[in-house]
Amino acid sequence: MPEILDRARTQVLENGVGLDEADILAVLNLPDEHLPAALQLAHEVRMRWCGPEVEVEGIVSLKTGGCPEDCHFCSQSGLFTSPVRSVWLDIPNLVEAARQTAKTGATEFCIVAAVRGPDARLMKQMREGVAAIKAEVDIQVAASLGMLNQEQVDELVEMGVHRYNHNLETCRSYFPNVVTTHSFEERWETLRMVRESGMEVCCGGILGLGETLEQRAEFAAQLAELDPHEVPLNFLNPRPGTPLGDRPVVEGKDALRAIAAFRLAMPRTILRYAGGRELTLGDLGTRDGLLGGINAVIVGNYLTTLGRPANADLELLDDLKMPVKALSATL
């Protein structure tokens, strides 16, 4: 057993203290023959500090495409030639999407908009949409609307939005290679306001943007410093027409090493499978990740890419004897 895993067994599994950046990097550098042991330890940490339940979430795009920002991985940027065009979803379709999400057993429904930050029109849509969902569907409502000011944070709390997603995407040192129209610090400031408001913080990112393993470790450590309630872990699905459209897909074993490392960095956090796992891990790797520290999934499709059918994920969870978290337990 490598020394790093022995140390992690004591520090993380027994004491619940996450690994620091240097130790995260050691896990990311583990040879292939030690990957099963790392995943097993990460699974034990997840069971010890989070329990066996898996949180299931569905997401829907309230406004798709036409975003003014230049996030180099994103086909929703209006600055690239990717084939996504600006579309708004009406309230009845939003409620129906929430209803279909709840039917899968999901407890979370996240409303997403491709914007720098919400304007008055979008906040009005949110007010009406959240009220309509709460009147008809028994599900928690989360939101992801870009960068916020304090007034918007307060308004979302008043609406009853209980969790806010705003991904840092990558580490501070690599961020300028991925986004130039706003800064890492601007994103961090939104997250600070969300945390102080009492809303749950959902913050993760995308692996495979061209970052080094050192920067991947830096990212995990910065997320651990933020201490979000949930970390969605995406793997780059290169989109045609974007600046990262020709990047290679993350190798499956590297993705699994990252899952183990992020779990050992954040033993108590909801670690959620998000975009790109189908491409990077396939069915077998998806199972390995669920047995290696993951304890939440997004079911169905993503914002501009297809996911696995919801029933395939739910059947896998049943097969692995992992209970889906019930809504009543979260209220």
KEKE-3310 file (N, C-alpha, C; in steps of 0.2 Angstrom, whole numbers, plus 5000, padded with zeros to 4 digits):
npx = (5004:5003:5012:5004:4991:4990:4992:4981:4971:4971:4971:4960:4949:4948:4949:4942:4947:4952:4963:4978:4985:4997:4996:4985:4989:4998:4990:4983:4994:4996:5001:4994:4992:4988:4977:4964:4964:4965:4952:4944:4947:4942:4929:4926:4928:4918:4906:4908:4908:4898:4887:4876:4867:4862:4861:4850:4848:4840:4842:4838:4838:4834:4837:4845:4860:4868:4876:4886:4899:4916:4919:4929:4926:4913:4898:4888:4892:4890:4900:4907:4907:4899:4885:4874:4860:4852:4838:4823:4814:4797:4786:4776:4782:4794:4788:4783:4795:4801:4792:4793:4807:4805:4798:4808:4813:4821:4827:4831:4830:4837:4838:4844:4853:4861:4870:4879:4876:4860:4847:4834:4823:4826:4826:4813:4807:4812:4806:4792:4793:4799:4789:4778:4783:4784:4771:4766:4774:4783:4798:4815:4821:4835:4847:4856:4863:4874:4885:4881:4873:4872:4858:4852:4855:4848:4835:4834:4834:4823:4813:4814:4824:4835:4848:4863:4871:4887:4900:4918:4925:4939:4956:4963:4975:4975:4964:4963:4967:4956:4944:4942:4934:4929:4934:4942:4941:4929:4920:4922:4918:4904:4901:4904:4895:4883:4885:4885:4872:4864:4859:4863:4879:4884:4897:4909:4918:4927:4936:4950:4953:4965:4973:4987:4992:4996:4989:4976:4976:4978:4966:4957:4961:4957:4944:4941:4944:4934:4924:4911:4894:4891:4899:4900:4907:4913:4919:4928:4918:4922:4917:4911:4917:4920:4934:4941:4937:4945:4951:4958:4949:4947:4957:4950:4955:4962:4952:4945:4955:4955:4942:4943:4954:4947:4937:4945:4950:4939:4930:4917:4908:4895:4898:4896:4892:4893:4893:4900:4904:4899:4906:4919:4920:4911:4899:4905:4915:4908:4901:4912:4916:4905:4908:4919:4919:4909:4894:4882:4871:4868:4854:4848:4848:4860:4864:4868:4871:4869:4865:4866:4851:4839:4833:4843:4854:4847:4843:4856:4860:4851:4856:4868:4864:4862:4854:4842:4842:4829:4816:4809:4818:4827:4821)
npy = (4994:5011:5025:5037:5032:5025:5036:5043:5035:5035:5050:5054:5044:5040:5051:5061:5072:5082:5079:5088:5100:5094:5081:5077:5079:5068:5057:5059:5055:5042:5026:5015:5002:5004:5010:5004:5002:5015:5019:5011:5015:5028:5026:5020:5031:5040:5032:5032:5046:5052:5043:5030:5035:5041:5057:5062:5072:5083:5094:5109:5120:5137:5148:5146:5146:5160:5167:5181:5178:5171:5157:5144:5131:5130:5128:5137:5150:5165:5170:5161:5149:5138:5127:5131:5141:5156:5152:5153:5146:5143:5145:5135:5124:5123:5119:5107:5100:5100:5091:5079:5077:5075:5063:5053:5051:5060:5073:5085:5100:5109:5125:5133:5146:5153:5165:5180:5186:5187:5197:5209:5204:5190:5187:5189:5179:5168:5171:5168:5156:5147:5149:5143:5130:5126:5126:5115:5104:5092:5095:5100:5116:5122:5134:5141:5154:5162:5176:5185:5200:5207:5210:5202:5189:5190:5190:5178:5169:5173:5169:5155:5147:5135:5130:5136:5135:5138:5137:5136:5131:5129:5129:5143:5147:5143:5148:5160:5155:5149:5157:5174:5185:5187:5186:5174:5178:5186:5176:5169:5179:5179:5167:5168:5177:5169:5159:5166:5170:5159:5150:5134:5130:5126:5120:5117:5110:5108:5094:5091:5102:5106:5108:5105:5090:5095:5107:5102:5096:5108:5114:5105:5108:5121:5121:5113:5123:5132:5125:5119:5114:5105:5097:5097:5086:5088:5081:5086:5087:5089:5102:5105:5120:5127:5135:5124:5113:5103:5096:5082:5069:5066:5053:5037:5031:5041:5050:5042:5042:5055:5057:5049:5056:5069:5065:5061:5074:5081:5075:5075:5081:5082:5074:5075:5066:5074:5082:5074:5061:5050:5049:5049:5039:5029:5014:5005:5012:5022:5015:5011:5023:5027:5017:5023:5035:5044:5052:5057:5060:5068:5065:5060:5071:5084:5102:5105:5094:5076:5064:5049:5038:5041:5030:5021:5025:5024:5011:5006:5011:5004:4991:4992:4993:5006:5017:5030:5046:5052:5065:5070:5068:5079:5090)
npz = (5000:4995:5003:5004:5004:5015:5024:5021:5025:5039:5042:5034:5033:5046:5054:5047:5041:5027:5013:5010:4997:4992:4995:4988:4975:4976:4976:4963:4956:4957:4953:4940:4946:4959:4959:4961:4975:4980:4975:4983:4996:4995:4993:5006:5014:5009:5013:5027:5030:5023:5021:5014:5005:4989:4980:4969:4954:4942:4928:4920:4906:4907:4899:4885:4876:4867:4876:4883:4888:4887:4890:4887:4884:4882:4873:4873:4872:4865:4857:4850:4836:4838:4837:4844:4848:4855:4866:4875:4889:4892:4906:4908:4902:4910:4922:4919:4916:4928:4934:4927:4931:4945:4944:4942:4954:4958:4970:4968:4958:4946:4939:4925:4917:4903:4905:4909:4921:4930:4922:4924:4917:4917:4931:4934:4927:4934:4947:4944:4939:4949:4959:4952:4951:4964:4968:4962:4961:4971:4975:4978:4973:4964:4958:4944:4938:4934:4939:4953:4961:4978:4980:4971:4976:4989:4984:4978:4989:4995:4986:4988:4983:4987:4985:4977:4961:4956:4946:4949:4939:4935:4942:4951:4946:4933:4927:4919:4906:4902:4903:4899:4900:4912:4930:4940:4954:4953:4952:4964:4973:4971:4976:4989:4994:4992:5001:5013:5013:5017:5008:5001:4995:4979:4970:4957:4944:4928:4922:4912:4904:4899:4910:4921:4931:4943:4943:4944:4956:4964:4961:4967:4981:4982:4981:4992:5002:5000:5004:4999:4999:4989:4975:4959:4947:4932:4916:4902:4888:4872:4863:4846:4837:4848:4857:4864:4857:4850:4860:4868:4876:4893:4900:4906:4917:4923:4926:4936:4946:4949:4954:4966:4972:4974:4983:4994:4997:5001:5012:5017:5008:4995:4981:4965:4950:4934:4919:4904:4909:4903:4891:4895:4905:4902:4904:4913:4920:4925:4935:4943:4948:4956:4966:4971:4978:4973:4976:4971:4957:4941:4932:4916:4902:4899:4898:4884:4879:4877:4890:4900:4899:4912:4918:4917:4925:4937:4938:4939:4952:4960:4958:4964:4977:4982:4990:4984:4989:4999:4997:5008:5018:5017:5020)
capx = (5000:5007:5012:4999:4985:4991:4991:4974:4967:4971:4969:4953:4944:4947:4948:4937:4951:4954:4970:4981:4986:5003:4994:4980:4993:5001:4984:4983:5000:4997:5002:4987:4990:4986:4970:4958:4965:4963:4945:4941:4947:4938:4922:4925:4927:4911:4901:4909:4906:4891:4882:4875:4862:4864:4856:4848:4846:4839:4843:4835:4840:4828:4839:4850:4864:4869:4879:4891:4905:4920:4921:4932:4923:4905:4895:4882:4894:4888:4906:4910:4903:4896:4878:4868:4857:4848:4831:4820:4809:4792:4784:4773:4787:4798:4785:4783:4802:4802:4787:4797:4812:4803:4796:4814:4815:4826:4825:4834:4829:4841:4836:4851:4853:4867:4871:4885:4872:4853:4844:4827:4818:4827:4824:4805:4805:4814:4801:4786:4795:4800:4782:4774:4785:4783:4764:4764:4779:4787:4805:4819:4823:4841:4848:4863:4862:4880:4887:4876:4875:4869:4851:4849:4856:4843:4829:4833:4833:4816:4809:4814:4829:4839:4855:4865:4877:4891:4906:4924:4928:4946:4960:4965:4981:4974:4957:4964:4968:4949:4940:4945:4929:4928:4940:4941:4939:4922:4916:4923:4914:4897:4900:4905:4888:4878:4886:4883:4865:4861:4858:4868:4884:4886:4903:4913:4921:4928:4943:4952:4953:4972:4977:4992:4990:4997:4983:4970:4977:4977:4958:4953:4962:4954:4937:4940:4945:4928:4919:4904:4889:4891:4904:4898:4913:4912:4924:4927:4916:4924:4911:4913:4916:4923:4942:4943:4934:4949:4955:4957:4944:4951:4957:4945:4959:4964:4946:4944:4960:4953:4936:4946:4957:4943:4934:4949:4951:4933:4926:4909:4905:4891:4902:4891:4893:4890:4894:4906:4906:4897:4911:4926:4920:4907:4895:4909:4919:4902:4900:4918:4916:4900:4911:4925:4918:4904:4887:4876:4871:4863:4850:4845:4852:4863:4862:4868:4874:4865:4867:4863:4844:4838:4832:4849:4857:4843:4844:4863:4860:4848:4860:4874:4861:4863:4847:4841:4840:4822:4815:4807:4825:4831:4816)
capy = (5000:5017:5029:5042:5029:5024:5042:5045:5030:5038:5057:5056:5040:5039:5058:5066:5078:5081:5079:5095:5100:5090:5074:5076:5077:5061:5052:5060:5052:5035:5021:5011:4996:5006:5014:5000:5003:5022:5020:5007:5020:5034:5023:5019:5038:5042:5028:5034:5053:5054:5038:5026:5038:5045:5062:5062:5079:5084:5101:5111:5127:5142:5152:5142:5150:5168:5170:5185:5176:5167:5151:5141:5124:5131:5129:5142:5157:5169:5172:5155:5147:5132:5127:5132:5147:5158:5150:5154:5141:5146:5143:5128:5119:5123:5115:5100:5097:5098:5086:5074:5076:5072:5056:5049:5050:5066:5077:5092:5102:5115:5129:5135:5151:5154:5172:5182:5186:5188:5204:5210:5199:5183:5187:5189:5172:5164:5172:5165:5148:5144:5149:5138:5123:5124:5125:5109:5098:5091:5095:5106:5120:5125:5138:5143:5160:5166:5180:5189:5205:5205:5211:5196:5184:5190:5189:5170:5167:5175:5164:5148:5143:5132:5129:5139:5132:5143:5133:5139:5128:5126:5132:5150:5148:5141:5151:5165:5151:5146:5162:5180:5190:5189:5183:5169:5182:5188:5170:5168:5184:5177:5161:5171:5180:5164:5155:5170:5171:5153:5145:5129:5132:5120:5123:5112:5112:5103:5092:5090:5109:5107:5109:5100:5087:5100:5112:5098:5096:5115:5115:5102:5111:5127:5119:5111:5129:5135:5120:5119:5108:5100:5098:5093:5085:5087:5079:5089:5084:5094:5104:5108:5127:5131:5134:5118:5108:5098:5093:5075:5067:5063:5045:5034:5030:5048:5052:5039:5044:5062:5056:5047:5062:5074:5063:5062:5081:5083:5069:5076:5084:5079:5074:5073:5065:5079:5081:5071:5055:5045:5049:5048:5033:5023:5011:5001:5017:5025:5010:5011:5030:5026:5013:5026:5041:5048:5050:5060:5060:5071:5060:5062:5075:5090:5108:5105:5087:5070:5060:5042:5038:5042:5024:5017:5027:5022:5004:5005:5013:4999:4986:4993:4994:5013:5021:5037:5051:5054:5072:5071:5068:5085:5096)
capz = (5000:4995:5009:5004:5005:5023:5028:5020:5029:5046:5042:5031:5035:5053:5057:5043:5039:5020:5011:5007:4990:4990:4996:4983:4970:4976:4974:4956:4952:4959:4947:4939:4950:4966:4958:4965:4982:4981:4975:4989:5002:4994:4994:5013:5016:5007:5017:5034:5032:5020:5021:5008:5000:4983:4978:4961:4952:4935:4927:4914:4904:4906:4894:4882:4871:4867:4882:4881:4891:4882:4893:4881:4884:4882:4866:4874:4871:4858:4854:4846:4830:4840:4834:4849:4848:4861:4867:4881:4890:4895:4913:4908:4900:4916:4927:4916:4916:4935:4936:4924:4935:4951:4943:4942:4961:4960:4975:4966:4951:4945:4934:4923:4912:4900:4906:4913:4927:4928:4922:4927:4914:4920:4938:4934:4925:4940:4952:4942:4938:4955:4962:4949:4952:4971:4969:4959:4961:4977:4973:4980:4967:4964:4952:4941:4934:4933:4944:4956:4966:4984:4980:4968:4981:4993:4980:4977:4995:4996:4982:4991:4980:4993:4983:4971:4958:4952:4946:4948:4933:4936:4948:4950:4941:4926:4925:4913:4900:4900:4903:4899:4900:4919:4933:4946:4960:4953:4953:4971:4977:4971:4980:4996:4996:4992:5007:5019:5013:5020:5003:5000:4989:4974:4966:4955:4938:4923:4921:4905:4900:4898:4916:4923:4937:4948:4944:4946:4964:4966:4961:4973:4987:4982:4982:4999:5005:4999:5008:4996:5001:4983:4970:4952:4944:4925:4912:4896:4882:4868:4858:4840:4837:4854:4857:4866:4853:4848:4865:4869:4881:4899:4901:4911:4924:4926:4929:4942:4950:4951:4959:4972:4975:4976:4989:4999:4999:5004:5014:5019:5002:4990:4975:4960:4943:4930:4911:4901:4912:4898:4886:4898:4909:4900:4909:4918:4924:4929:4941:4947:4951:4962:4971:4972:4981:4970:4980:4968:4950:4937:4928:4910:4898:4901:4895:4877:4877:4880:4896:4900:4901:4919:4921:4917:4931:4943:4939:4942:4959:4963:4957:4968:4983:4985:4990:4982:4995:4998:4998:5015:5023:5016:5022)
cpx = (5004:5007:5006:4992:4985:4989:4984:4969:4966:4968:4961:4948:4943:4945:4943:4941:4954:4961:4972:4983:4992:5000:4989:4984:4996:4996:4983:4988:5001:4997:4995:4986:4988:4979:4964:4958:4963:4955:4941:4941:4943:4930:4921:4924:4920:4906:4902:4906:4900:4886:4881:4871:4865:4859:4856:4845:4845:4840:4840:4837:4834:4830:4845:4854:4864:4872:4885:4898:4909:4923:4923:4929:4916:4902:4889:4885:4892:4894:4909:4905:4899:4888:4873:4866:4852:4841:4829:4815:4803:4790:4781:4778:4792:4795:4785:4790:4803:4798:4791:4803:4810:4801:4802:4816:4820:4823:4827:4832:4832:4839:4842:4849:4860:4868:4877:4882:4865:4851:4837:4822:4820:4825:4816:4803:4807:4808:4794:4787:4795:4793:4778:4776:4783:4775:4762:4768:4783:4794:4809:4821:4830:4842:4855:4862:4868:4881:4881:4878:4871:4861:4848:4850:4850:4836:4828:4832:4825:4811:4809:4819:4834:4846:4857:4871:4881:4898:4912:4927:4935:4950:4961:4970:4980:4968:4958:4965:4961:4944:4943:4940:4927:4933:4937:4938:4932:4918:4916:4918:4906:4896:4900:4898:4883:4879:4883:4875:4861:4859:4864:4873:4885:4891:4908:4917:4922:4935:4944:4952:4960:4976:4981:4989:4991:4991:4977:4970:4975:4969:4955:4954:4958:4946:4936:4941:4938:4923:4912:4900:4890:4896:4902:4905:4911:4919:4923:4924:4917:4919:4913:4912:4918:4931:4945:4940:4938:4953:4953:4952:4949:4951:4953:4949:4961:4958:4944:4949:4958:4947:4939:4950:4953:4939:4938:4951:4945:4928:4919:4905:4901:4896:4898:4894:4890:4892:4900:4907:4904:4903:4918:4926:4916:4903:4900:4913:4914:4901:4906:4918:4911:4903:4918:4924:4912:4897:4881:4877:4866:4860:4848:4850:4855:4861:4862:4871:4869:4868:4865:4855:4844:4837:4838:4853:4853:4843:4851:4863:4857:4852:4866:4871:4863:4856:4847:4838:4833:4821:4813:4813:4828:4827:4817)
cpy = (5006:5021:5034:5039:5027:5030:5044:5041:5033:5045:5058:5051:5040:5046:5063:5072:5077:5082:5086:5094:5095:5083:5072:5075:5070:5056:5053:5056:5045:5031:5017:5005:4998:5010:5010:5002:5010:5023:5016:5012:5025:5032:5022:5026:5041:5039:5031:5041:5055:5049:5035:5030:5041:5050:5062:5069:5079:5092:5102:5118:5131:5146:5148:5146:5157:5171:5175:5183:5172:5161:5146:5134:5125:5133:5134:5149:5159:5171:5167:5153:5140:5133:5128:5140:5149:5156:5151:5149:5144:5142:5136:5122:5118:5118:5108:5097:5096:5092:5079:5072:5072:5064:5051:5047:5055:5070:5084:5093:5109:5119:5133:5140:5152:5162:5174:5183:5188:5196:5204:5205:5192:5182:5186:5182:5167:5165:5168:5158:5145:5144:5143:5131:5121:5123:5118:5103:5098:5090:5101:5110:5123:5130:5139:5148:5165:5170:5184:5195:5203:5205:5204:5190:5184:5188:5181:5167:5167:5170:5157:5144:5141:5131:5133:5136:5138:5140:5138:5137:5125:5130:5139:5151:5147:5145:5156:5161:5149:5151:5169:5186:5191:5185:5178:5172:5184:5182:5169:5172:5182:5171:5163:5173:5175:5160:5159:5171:5165:5148:5140:5131:5125:5123:5117:5114:5106:5101:5090:5096:5110:5109:5103:5096:5091:5105:5109:5098:5103:5116:5112:5105:5118:5126:5117:5117:5132:5131:5120:5113:5103:5102:5094:5092:5083:5085:5082:5085:5089:5096:5107:5116:5131:5130:5128:5112:5102:5095:5086:5074:5064:5055:5043:5033:5036:5051:5049:5041:5051:5061:5054:5053:5067:5072:5063:5069:5083:5078:5069:5079:5080:5079:5071:5072:5070:5077:5078:5064:5049:5044:5047:5041:5027:5020:5008:5007:5021:5021:5011:5018:5030:5022:5016:5033:5046:5046:5054:5060:5065:5066:5064:5067:5081:5096:5108:5098:5081:5066:5053:5043:5038:5034:5019:5018:5024:5014:5002:5006:5007:4992:4986:4994:5001:5016:5028:5041:5053:5062:5074:5072:5075:5091:5097)
cpz = (5000:5001:5010:5006:5013:5027:5027:5024:5036:5046:5040:5033:5042:5057:5053:5041:5031:5019:5009:5000:4988:4990:4990:4977:4970:4974:4966:4952:4954:4953:4946:4944:4957:4965:4962:4972:4984:4980:4980:4995:5001:4995:5002:5016:5015:5012:5024:5035:5028:5020:5014:5002:4994:4981:4971:4960:4945:4934:4920:4912:4903:4900:4891:4876:4872:4873:4880:4884:4886:4885:4887:4879:4882:4875:4867:4873:4865:4854:4849:4840:4832:4838:4839:4849:4853:4860:4874:4882:4894:4902:4913:4907:4906:4921:4925:4917:4924:4937:4933:4928:4941:4950:4943:4949:4963:4965:4973:4959:4950:4939:4932:4918:4909:4899:4910:4921:4925:4928:4925:4924:4917:4927:4939:4932:4931:4945:4950:4941:4944:4959:4959:4950:4960:4972:4966:4959:4968:4976:4976:4973:4969:4958:4950:4936:4933:4940:4947:4960:4973:4984:4976:4972:4986:4990:4979:4983:4997:4992:4984:4987:4986:4991:4977:4968:4954:4952:4945:4941:4933:4941:4946:4945:4934:4923:4919:4906:4898:4899:4903:4900:4908:4923:4938:4952:4959:4954:4961:4975:4977:4976:4988:4998:4996:4999:5013:5019:5016:5014:5003:4994:4985:4969:4964:4949:4933:4922:4914:4901:4898:4904:4917:4929:4943:4949:4945:4954:4967:4966:4966:4979:4988:4984:4989:5004:5005:5003:5005:4999:4995:4978:4964:4949:4936:4921:4905:4890:4876:4863:4852:4840:4843:4854:4860:4863:4851:4854:4866:4876:4887:4899:4907:4918:4927:4929:4935:4947:4953:4956:4966:4976:4978:4982:4995:5002:5003:5006:5015:5013:4998:4984:4969:4953:4939:4923:4910:4904:4907:4893:4889:4901:4906:4905:4915:4923:4928:4936:4946:4951:4957:4967:4973:4975:4979:4974:4977:4961:4947:4932:4922:4906:4902:4898:4887:4875:4880:4885:4895:4902:4909:4922:4921:4923:4937:4944:4941:4949:4963:4963:4962:4976:4986:4984:4988:4988:4994:5000:5005:5020:5022:5018:5029)
residu = (MET:PRO:GLU:ILE:LEU:ASP:ARG:ALA:ARG:THR:GLN:VAL:LEU:GLU:ASN:GLY:VAL:GLY:LEU:ASP:GLU:ALA:ASP:ILE:LEU:ALA:VAL:LEU:ASN:LEU:PRO:ASP:GLU:HIS:LEU:PRO:ALA:ALA:LEU:GLN:LEU:ALA:HIS:GLU:VAL:ARG:MET:ARG:TRP:CYS:GLY:PRO:GLU:VAL:GLU:VAL:GLU:GLY:ILE:VAL:SER:LEU:LYS:THR:GLY:GLY:CYS:PRO:GLU:ASP:CYS:HIS:PHE:CYS:SER:GLN:SER:GLY:LEU:PHE:THR:SER:PRO:VAL:ARG:SER:VAL:TRP:LEU:ASP:ILE:PRO:ASN:LEU:VAL:GLU:ALA:ALA:ARG:GLN:THR:ALA:LYS:THR:GLY:ALA:THR:GLU:PHE:CYS:ILE:VAL:ALA:ALA:VAL:ARG:GLY:PRO:ASP:ALA:ARG:LEU:MET:LYS:GLN:MET:ARG:GLU:GLY:VAL:ALA:ALA:ILE:LYS:ALA:GLU:VAL:ASP:ILE:GLN:VAL:ALA:ALA:SER:LEU:GLY:MET:LEU:ASN:GLN:GLU:GLN:VAL:ASP:GLU:LEU:VAL:GLU:MET:GLY:VAL:HIS:ARG:TYR:ASN:HIS:ASN:LEU:GLU:THR:CYS:ARG:SER:TYR:PHE:PRO:ASN:VAL:VAL:THR:THR:HIS:SER:PHE:GLU:GLU:ARG:TRP:GLU:THR:LEU:ARG:MET:VAL:ARG:GLU:SER:GLY:MET:GLU:VAL:CYS:CYS:GLY:GLY:ILE:LEU:GLY:LEU:GLY:GLU:THR:LEU:GLU:GLN:ARG:ALA:GLU:PHE:ALA:ALA:GLN:LEU:ALA:GLU:LEU:ASP:PRO:HIS:GLU:VAL:PRO:LEU:ASN:PHE:LEU:ASN:PRO:ARG:PRO:GLY:THR:PRO:LEU:GLY:ASP:ARG:PRO:VAL:VAL:GLU:GLY:LYS:ASP:ALA:LEU:ARG:ALA:ILE:ALA:ALA:PHE:ARG:LEU:ALA:MET:PRO:ARG:THR:ILE:LEU:ARG:TYR:ALA:GLY:GLY:ARG:GLU:LEU:THR:LEU:GLY:ASP:LEU:GLY:THR:ARG:ASP:GLY:LEU:LEU:GLY:GLY:ILE:ASN:ALA:VAL:ILE:VAL:GLY:ASN:TYR:LEU:THR:THR:LEU:GLY:ARG:PRO:ALA:ASN:ALA:ASP:LEU:GLU:LEU:LEU:ASP:ASP:LEU:LYS:MET:PRO:VAL:LYS:ALA:LEU:SER:ALA:THR:LEU)
# end
